[in-house]
Amino acid sequence: MRYDEYRAYDAVGLAELVARGEVRAVELLELALDRCAQVEPAINSVSLLMEENGRRLAAREDLAGPFAGVPFLIKDLAQDYAGYPTSAGTGPLRSIPATGHSLVVRRWLDAGLVIFGKTTTPEFGSKGITETRTFGATRNPWDTERTPGGSSGGAAAAVAAGIVPVAGASDGGGSIRIPAACTGLFGLKAGRGLIPNGPVLGDPLFGAVSEGVLSRSVRDTAAMYDVLGVPDPGAPYEVPRSRRPYLDAVKDPVCRLRIGFTHESPQGTPVDPEAVRAVEDVAALLESLGHTVEPAAPNLDGRRLGMDFMTVWTAWCAAELAEACHETGASAADFDLDTQMLAAVGRAVPSPELLLAQARWTEYTRALADFHETYHLLLTPSLAEPALRIGQNRAPAIADVVVPPLLRLGAGKILSRTGYYRDVVTANLAAVPFSQLANITGRPAMSVPTHWTATGLPLGTQFVGRPGSEYLLLQLAAEIETARPWFDRHPPESALVPASHSHQ
């Protein structure tokens, strides 16, 4: 098989070729490894190459499952592979091998996937970009001067650049949908509890985090959710699941839907005209397909929602940092400055304030439930602007001088009131103000690659559904994919691979 043939298939298609004996798993792995070697200098998407592990898996005689033989990358955050470190984007954790597989990794292995590496992520998955002191900047294949988003930025870059057709991802504040929108991919965040976490973490970030994938085709994500969305006896709770396989949704016609849309930022911050056009364009497409689409938005205080999300987020960051220091013997100064600052603010949050902020998540859940009494889905931009430029969110140089002394003094309360902290919060939410609502409320949500800007950058649109609406979302995504295909749209090869190293 040639590389152009490899890239012409999604993961389901490649698995079918392996099952029929038309290609071997070892051949697919060699193509993936070759592509990885070619594009990594340009995109920096893989934090840990597990080549020997991949070769061992690909050579197995008993390789079986719905994705048997398909090359696969897992995210270097919470997706533990026994014997290999999970760095979570940090330096200190790079030397600590995992003692066992995480639940999602076990399910991917049982599905026959050939795992040969881990993808980059910001420290502890804490930002919507993928830039760290340890691994440097991960870059967007569509424009290597821009970010692929975060925190599943490495996964998105690897899939968009054609290393693998689908890759492991996770979403605690938009970390599947943001990278999908930045890189022209499909990303579905499952509803709370559909994909069990574990065994180490059972319900991270008060249930806001969902494991999942980023893919180039809707059917790859649908088939993956059949693999991942299986009940686990050790999960903290059980949720309703589709009675039909999620893969059926790709061919099952969707009913006519009533969809409310808005392109106004819940933070009151500017929204780029391209993001507005993206929503208006897909709204017109949906109407042409027979759906009812009209302006509407949940009745909630978006600015307070953002602060309540960040209150919980900073506290979680403080806990993650403390655990990493305990596990490795490192000090806080061994981590990124933004991580240190967010953790300091989190430590300064009084426990009553933290609990009240988290308790208010119920208010936003009820507001969205009221909206869904009238509308099947909420449509918004996935991003408030096209992918940010590399370094655009970088702290000013003065922060390197001013912030560390404040941190050493334990001045989290003071720091939380400085302009620098407000700038970090604004930078984290202003460009991505639409995604946190689905995490807070535990609702399923997806980013669909429906729009490209005048300069050729992808810019997705987001749909947020009712509890248990993953099947419906996949149905709609498949309908959009048929009406406006994106699978064969690739980033410019000239930016990724020098002409002298191009594939034959």
C-alpha positions in Angstrom: 0.0 0.0 0.0 1.2 3.5 -0.9 0.8 6.4 1.5 -1.8 8.2 -0.7 -3.9 5.0 -0.5 -3.4 4.8 3.3 -4.7 8.4 3.7 -7.7 7.7 1.4 -9.2 5.4 4.1 -10.6 6.2 7.5 -9.9 3.8 10.4 -13.0 1.7 9.8 -12.0 1.4 6.2 -8.4 0.4 7.1 -9.7 -2.2 9.6 -11.9 -3.7 6.8 -8.8 -4.0 4.5 -6.9 -5.8 7.3 -9.8 -8.1 8.0 -10.0 -9.1 4.3 -6.3 -9.7 4.2 -5.7 -7.0 1.6 -3.1 -5.3 3.8 -1.2 -6.3 6.9 -1.1 -4.4 10.2 2.7 -4.2 10.0 2.4 -2.4 6.6 0.0 0.2 8.0 2.2 0.8 11.0 5.3 1.4 8.7 3.3 3.9 6.7 2.2 5.7 9.9 5.8 5.7 11.3 7.1 7.0 8.0 4.6 9.8 7.9 5.3 10.7 11.5 9.0 11.0 10.8 8.3 13.2 7.8 5.9 15.7 9.4 7.0 15.8 13.1 9.7 18.4 12.4 7.0 20.7 11.2 4.2 20.0 13.7 5.7 18.5 16.9 2.6 16.4 17.7 4.1 13.3 19.4 5.6 13.6 22.9 6.5 9.9 23.2 7.2 7.5 20.3 6.4 3.9 21.3 7.8 2.3 18.1 8.8 -1.1 19.6 5.4 -1.4 21.3 3.6 -0.7 18.0 5.7 -3.3 16.1 5.0 -5.9 18.8 1.2 -5.2 18.6 1.2 -5.1 14.8 3.0 -8.5 14.6 0.5 -10.3 16.9 -1.2 -13.4 15.3 -4.2 -12.9 17.5 -4.9 -9.2 16.7 -8.6 -8.9 16.7 -11.5 -6.4 17.2 -13.4 -3.8 15.2 -10.2 -1.7 14.6 -7.7 -4.6 14.4 -4.5 -3.5 12.8 -5.2 0.3 12.6 -2.3 2.5 13.8 -3.3 4.7 16.8 -1.9 7.4 19.1 -3.1 8.0 22.6 -3.1 11.3 24.5 -0.3 12.0 27.0 -2.8 12.9 29.7 -4.7 10.3 31.8 -4.5 7.7 29.0 -2.0 5.5 30.8 -0.1 2.7 29.0 1.6 0.3 31.4 5.4 0.6 31.4 5.4 4.0 29.7 5.2 7.4 31.4 2.2 9.7 31.2 3.9 13.1 31.3 0.7 15.2 31.2 2.8 17.8 29.3 5.3 18.1 32.2 9.0 17.5 32.6 9.0 15.8 36.0 6.4 13.1 35.1 8.3 12.0 32.0 10.3 9.6 34.1 7.5 7.9 35.9 6.2 4.8 34.1 2.5 3.9 34.5 1.9 0.7 36.5 -1.2 -0.2 34.5 -3.4 0.6 31.5 -6.2 3.2 31.9 -9.7 1.9 31.1 -9.9 3.6 27.7 -6.5 2.3 26.7 -7.5 -1.3 27.6 -10.6 -0.9 25.5 -8.6 0.5 22.5 -6.2 -2.5 22.8 -9.2 -4.9 23.0 -10.5 -3.3 19.8 -7.2 -4.2 18.1 -5.7 -0.8 17.7 -1.9 -0.6 17.3 -0.7 2.0 19.8 2.7 3.4 18.8 2.9 6.7 20.6 1.5 9.5 22.7 0.5 13.0 21.6 1.4 16.3 23.1 -0.8 18.3 25.5 -0.4 21.5 27.6 0.6 20.9 31.2 -2.3 19.0 32.9 -4.5 19.8 29.9 -5.0 23.3 31.3 -5.1 25.4 28.2 -6.8 25.7 24.8 -3.3 25.7 23.1 -0.5 23.1 23.2 2.7 24.9 24.1 4.9 23.8 27.1 8.4 24.5 28.4 9.1 20.7 28.2 7.9 19.9 24.7 7.7 23.3 23.0 4.9 24.3 20.7 2.7 21.9 18.7 1.8 23.4 15.4 -1.3 23.4 13.2 -0.8 21.5 9.9 -3.0 24.1 8.1 -0.7 26.9 9.2 2.4 26.0 11.2 2.5 29.5 12.6 -0.8 28.7 14.4 -1.9 26.4 17.2 -3.9 23.2 16.7 -5.7 24.1 19.9 -5.7 22.2 23.1 -5.6 20.3 25.2 -5.8 17.5 22.6 -3.6 19.6 20.3 -1.1 16.9 19.5 -3.9 14.4 18.6 -5.5 17.0 16.3 -2.2 17.8 14.6 -1.3 14.2 14.1 -4.7 13.3 12.5 -4.9 16.4 10.4 -1.4 15.8 9.1 -2.3 12.2 8.1 -0.2 10.2 10.6 -3.3 8.4 11.8 -6.9 8.6 10.8 -8.2 8.8 14.4 -6.4 9.5 17.7 -7.2 9.4 21.4 -8.4 12.7 23.0 -10.3 14.0 26.0 -12.4 17.1 26.9 -12.7 18.9 30.2 -13.4 22.4 28.9 -13.4 22.0 25.1 -10.3 19.9 24.6 -11.8 17.8 21.9 -14.0 20.4 20.2 -11.4 23.2 20.2 -8.7 21.2 18.4 -11.2 19.8 16.0 -12.3 23.3 15.1 -8.7 24.5 14.7 -7.7 21.6 12.4 -10.7 20.7 10.3 -11.6 17.5 12.2 -14.7 16.0 13.7 -14.9 15.9 17.5 -17.7 14.7 19.7 -17.6 15.1 23.5 -19.7 12.4 25.0 -22.2 13.3 27.8 -21.2 12.8 31.4 -20.7 9.2 32.4 -21.1 7.6 28.9 -17.4 6.8 28.6 -16.2 5.6 32.1 -12.9 7.0 33.4 -10.6 4.9 35.5 -9.3 3.0 37.2 -7.2 5.8 38.8 -9.6 8.7 38.2 -13.3 8.0 38.4 -15.0 11.3 37.9 -12.3 14.0 37.2 -13.2 17.7 37.5 -16.6 16.9 39.1 -17.6 15.0 36.0 -16.6 17.7 33.5 -14.0 15.5 31.7 -14.9 13.0 29.0 -12.4 10.7 27.2 -12.9 10.3 23.4 -11.3 10.7 20.0 -10.6 13.1 17.2 -11.3 11.8 13.7 -11.5 12.7 10.0 -14.8 10.9 9.5 -18.0 10.7 11.5 -18.2 7.0 11.3 -14.8 6.6 12.9 -16.0 8.5 16.0 -19.3 6.6 16.0 -17.5 3.2 15.9 -15.1 4.4 18.6 -18.0 5.3 20.9 -19.3 1.7 20.5 -15.9 0.6 21.8 -15.6 3.2 24.6 -19.2 3.7 25.7 -19.6 0.4 27.6 -20.7 0.4 31.3 -18.0 -0.2 33.9 -18.9 -1.7 37.3 -16.4 0.6 39.0 -17.8 3.8 37.5 -19.3 6.3 40.0 -22.7 6.2 38.2 -24.5 4.7 35.2 -26.2 6.7 32.4 -28.6 5.7 29.7 -27.0 4.6 26.4 -28.2 4.2 22.9 -30.0 0.9 22.3 -28.6 0.8 18.9 -24.9 0.8 18.0 -23.6 4.3 17.5 -22.2 3.2 14.1 -25.8 2.8 12.9 -26.3 6.5 13.3 -24.1 7.2 10.3 -26.7 5.6 8.0 -29.8 6.3 10.0 -31.6 9.4 8.7 -32.1 12.1 11.2 -35.5 13.5 12.1 -36.3 17.1 11.3 -34.8 19.1 14.1 -35.5 22.4 15.8 -32.2 24.2 16.4 -31.6 27.4 18.3 -28.4 29.3 17.3 -26.3 32.2 18.7 -22.9 33.6 17.7 -22.7 36.0 20.7 -19.9 35.2 23.2 -21.3 34.3 26.6 -18.3 36.2 28.0 -19.3 39.4 26.2 -16.0 39.3 24.3 -15.7 39.9 20.5 -16.5 37.2 18.0 -14.6 37.2 14.7 -16.7 37.8 11.6 -15.5 34.4 10.2 -17.0 32.7 13.3 -20.3 34.5 12.7 -20.3 33.5 9.1 -19.6 29.9 10.0 -22.7 29.7 12.1 -24.9 31.6 9.6 -23.7 29.5 6.8 -24.4 26.2 8.5 -27.7 27.5 9.7 -28.7 28.1 6.0 -27.4 24.6 5.1 -29.5 23.0 7.9 -32.6 24.9 6.7 -32.0 23.6 3.2 -31.9 20.1 4.7 -35.3 20.6 6.2 -34.5 21.6 9.8 -35.9 24.6 11.6 -33.2 27.0 12.7 -33.8 30.3 14.6 -31.9 32.7 16.9 -32.0 31.5 20.5 -29.7 31.0 23.5 -30.0 29.6 27.0 -30.9 32.2 29.6 -27.8 32.3 31.8 -25.1 34.6 33.1 -22.2 33.6 30.8 -19.6 35.7 32.6 -20.4 34.1 36.0 -20.4 30.7 34.4 -16.8 31.4 33.1 -15.6 32.4 36.6 -17.3 29.5 38.2 -15.6 27.2 35.7 -12.2 28.8 36.3 -12.6 28.6 40.1 -13.0 24.8 39.9 -10.4 24.6 37.2 -7.7 26.4 39.2 -8.4 24.2 42.3 -8.1 21.1 40.1 -4.8 22.4 38.7 -3.5 23.0 42.3 -4.4 19.4 43.1 -2.7 18.0 40.0 0.4 20.0 40.7 0.6 18.9 44.3 0.2 15.3 43.3 2.9 15.5 40.6 5.3 17.1 43.1 4.6 14.4 45.7 5.0 11.6 43.1 8.3 12.9 41.6 9.9 15.0 44.3 9.9 18.0 42.0 9.1 21.5 43.1 6.4 23.8 41.7 9.2 25.8 40.0 9.9 22.8 37.7 6.6 23.3 36.0 5.4 26.0 33.5 4.8 29.5 34.9 1.2 29.5 33.9 0.7 26.2 35.7 2.3 27.6 38.9 0.1 30.7 38.7 -3.1 28.8 38.2 -2.3 26.4 41.0 -1.4 29.3 43.3 -4.8 30.9 42.6 -6.5 27.5 43.1 -4.8 27.0 46.5 -6.0 30.4 47.6 -9.7 29.6 46.8 -11.5 29.1 50.2 -13.3 25.8 50.3 -16.8 27.4 50.7 -16.1 29.5 47.6 -15.1 26.4 45.6 -18.1 24.5 46.7 -20.5 27.3 46.0 -19.0 27.8 42.5 -19.4 24.1 41.8 -22.9 24.1 43.2 -23.9 26.9 40.8 -23.2 24.5 37.9 -26.7 23.2 38.6 -28.1 26.6 37.7 -26.5 26.4 34.3 -27.6 22.8 33.8 -31.2 23.8 34.5 -31.0 26.8 32.1 -29.7 24.6 29.3 -32.4 22.0 30.1 -35.0 24.8 29.8 -33.5 25.7 26.4 -33.7 22.1 25.3 -37.4 22.0 26.2 -37.9 24.0 23.0 -34.9 23.1 20.9 -33.3 19.8 20.1 -29.9 21.4 19.8 -27.9 24.6 20.5 -25.7 25.8 17.6 -22.8 28.1 18.2 -19.3 28.8 16.8 -16.8 26.3 18.1 -14.3 29.1 18.4 -14.6 32.9 18.7 -11.8 33.3 16.2 -9.6 31.2 13.9 -6.7 29.3 15.5 -4.4 31.6 17.5 -0.9 32.2 16.4 1.9 30.4 18.3 2.9 32.4 21.3 -0.1 34.6 21.2 -1.1 33.6 24.7 2.4 33.6 26.0 2.9 35.6 29.2 4.7 38.9 28.9 8.4 38.8 29.7 7.9 40.8 32.8 5.9 37.9 34.3 9.1 35.8 34.5 10.4 38.4 36.9 7.4 39.5 38.8 5.4 36.2 39.3 7.9 33.8 40.8 8.6 36.0 43.9 4.8 36.3 44.5 4.5 32.5 44.2 7.3 31.9 46.7 5.5 34.2 49.1 2.3 32.2 48.7 0.5 35.2 47.4 -2.2 33.4 45.6 -4.9 35.8 46.7 -2.8 38.8 45.6 -1.9 37.1 42.3 -5.5 36.3 41.5 -6.2 40.0 41.6 -3.4 41.1 39.4 -3.8 42.1 35.7 -1.6 39.1 34.7 -4.1 36.5 36.1 -7.0 38.3 34.5 -5.1 38.3 31.2 -4.6 34.6 31.5 -8.3 33.9 32.2 -9.3 36.2 29.4 -6.9 34.6 27.0 -8.1 31.1 28.0 -11.8 32.0 27.6 -12.1 34.8 25.1 -11.0 32.7 22.1 -13.0 29.7 23.3 -16.0 31.0 25.2 -18.6 28.5 23.8 -17.3 25.2 25.0 -17.3 25.2 28.8 -21.2 25.1 29.0 -21.3 21.5 27.8 -18.7 20.3 30.3 -20.3 22.1 33.3 -23.7 20.6 32.4 -22.4 17.2 31.3 -24.2 17.4 27.9 -22.9 15.9 24.7 -21.5 18.4 22.2 -19.7 18.2 18.9 -17.6 20.4 16.6 -18.2 19.8 12.9 -15.8 21.1 10.3 -18.3 23.1 8.3 -16.3 26.2 7.5 -12.9 27.4 6.1 -11.9 31.0 6.3 -10.9 33.2 3.3 -7.3 32.4 4.2 -7.9 28.7 4.2 -8.1 28.0 8.0 -10.7 25.5 9.3 -13.3 26.9 11.7 -15.9 24.5 13.1 -19.4 24.9 14.4 -20.6 23.5 17.7 -23.8 21.6 18.5 -24.9 21.0 22.1 -27.5 18.3 22.7 -29.8 17.0 25.5 -28.6 14.2 27.8 -28.2 11.0 25.9 -28.3 12.7 22.5 -25.0 11.3 21.2 -26.8 9.2 18.6 -28.8 12.2 17.4 -25.6 14.3 17.1 -23.9 11.6 15.1 -26.9 11.4 12.8 -26.8 15.1 12.1 -23.1 15.1 11.7 -23.3 12.4 9.1 -26.0 14.3 7.3 -23.8 17.4 7.2 -20.8 15.3 6.2 -22.8 14.0 3.2 -24.1 17.4 2.2 -20.7 19.2 2.6 -17.9 16.6 2.6 -14.6 17.4 4.3 -12.7 14.1 4.5 -10.6 14.8 1.4 -9.7 18.3 2.4 -6.0 18.2 3.5 -3.6 20.8 4.8 -1.1 22.1 2.3 1.7 19.5 1.9 4.3 22.1 1.2 4.2 23.3 4.7 4.6 19.9 6.2 7.1 17.9 4.1 10.0 19.3 2.1 9.8 18.5 -1.6 12.8 16.3 -1.4 11.1 14.1 1.3 7.6 13.9 -0.2 5.8 10.6 -0.4 5.8 8.7 -3.7 
